[in-house]
Amino acid sequence: MVIAVAVIALIVAVRSSSPDDVAAETPSTYTETMTETATVEPTTESTTITPEEEALDSLQSQREASLSGLDLDSRWVAVLSAKYDGVSDPLQQTSSGSHTWYLPDIVELNDSLVEQMDSQGVSTLVLLATDFGRDTNSNSNEIWMTIADPGGLYSSEDVTSWCESQFPGQSGEELLNSCLPRQLRP
């Protein structure tokens, strides 16, 4: 008897409700309503890139570009800079006057050298010391090199003469620290 009364009450309720009321009770509408109220606003995370990360990205980008056209054909080139993060160079100073070089300082020097060489029409490469030749330094995989490839250099002496013209007033160890003859070999 209780069941019969419940069924009759349900039938009366459905018949007395309007079509809009019935539509409001359908599962699809109910789901949409729940979805709207359950929407959570996404949070925005700001990623801060440190100067060191930015410098490393810059060096890696330039290296990738240099590797794409690199031909290890034993030609003579001039290494204008060879530095790793944290190296102390008593013969050269960063723009802040320090003798300790960090990645942002290396990028600043590299960019300056590339600009200087570009203005003379000299090709440059940015490589790691391990990208060519046999380097036995324990930090070789971290040494960033800026290399000038002016062409027409057929010996170490040719490179040294070219270096003397690029860095007048330097000689001996100071010149070799600014411009070192090297061959691009496997």
Secondary structure in CASP SS format (residue, H / E / C, confidence):
PFRMAT SS
TARGET T0000
AUTHOR 0000-0000-0000
METHOD secondary structure of the structure
MODEL  1
M C 1.00
V H 1.00
I H 1.00
A H 1.00
V H 1.00
A H 1.00
V H 1.00
I H 1.00
A H 1.00
L H 1.00
I H 1.00
V H 1.00
A H 1.00
V H 1.00
R H 1.00
S H 1.00
S C 1.00
S C 1.00
P H 1.00
D H 1.00
D H 1.00
V H 1.00
A H 1.00
A H 1.00
E C 1.00
T C 1.00
P H 1.00
S H 1.00
T H 1.00
Y H 1.00
T H 1.00
E H 1.00
T H 1.00
M H 1.00
T H 1.00
E H 1.00
T H 1.00
A H 1.00
T C 1.00
V C 1.00
E C 1.00
P C 1.00
T C 1.00
T C 1.00
E C 1.00
S C 1.00
T C 1.00
T C 1.00
I C 1.00
T C 1.00
P H 1.00
E H 1.00
E H 1.00
E H 1.00
A H 1.00
L H 1.00
D H 1.00
S H 1.00
L H 1.00
Q H 1.00
S H 1.00
Q H 1.00
R H 1.00
E H 1.00
A H 1.00
S H 1.00
L H 1.00
S H 1.00
G C 1.00
L C 1.00
D C 1.00
L C 1.00
D C 1.00
S C 1.00
R C 1.00
W E 1.00
V E 1.00
A E 1.00
V E 1.00
L E 1.00
S E 1.00
A E 1.00
K E 1.00
Y C 1.00
D C 1.00
G C 1.00
V E 1.00
S E 1.00
D C 1.00
P C 1.00
L C 1.00
Q C 1.00
Q C 1.00
T C 1.00
S C 1.00
S C 1.00
G C 1.00
S C 1.00
H C 1.00
T E 1.00
W E 1.00
Y C 1.00
L H 1.00
P H 1.00
D H 1.00
I H 1.00
V H 1.00
E H 1.00
L H 1.00
N H 1.00
D H 1.00
S H 1.00
L H 1.00
V H 1.00
E H 1.00
Q H 1.00
M H 1.00
D H 1.00
S C 1.00
Q C 1.00
G C 1.00
V C 1.00
S E 1.00
T E 1.00
L E 1.00
V E 1.00
L E 1.00
L E 1.00
A H 1.00
T H 1.00
D H 1.00
F C 1.00
G C 1.00
R C 1.00
D C 1.00
T C 1.00
N C 1.00
S C 1.00
N C 1.00
S H 1.00
N H 1.00
E H 1.00
I C 1.00
W E 1.00
M E 1.00
T E 1.00
I E 1.00
A E 1.00
D E 1.00
P C 1.00
G C 1.00
G C 1.00
L C 1.00
Y C 1.00
S C 1.00
S H 1.00
E H 1.00
D H 1.00
V H 1.00
T H 1.00
S H 1.00
W H 1.00
C H 1.00
E H 1.00
S H 1.00
Q H 1.00
F C 1.00
P C 1.00
G C 1.00
Q C 1.00
S C 1.00
G H 1.00
E H 1.00
E H 1.00
L H 1.00
L H 1.00
N H 1.00
S H 1.00
C C 1.00
L E 1.00
P E 1.00
R E 1.00
Q E 1.00
L C 1.00
R C 1.00
P C 1.00
END
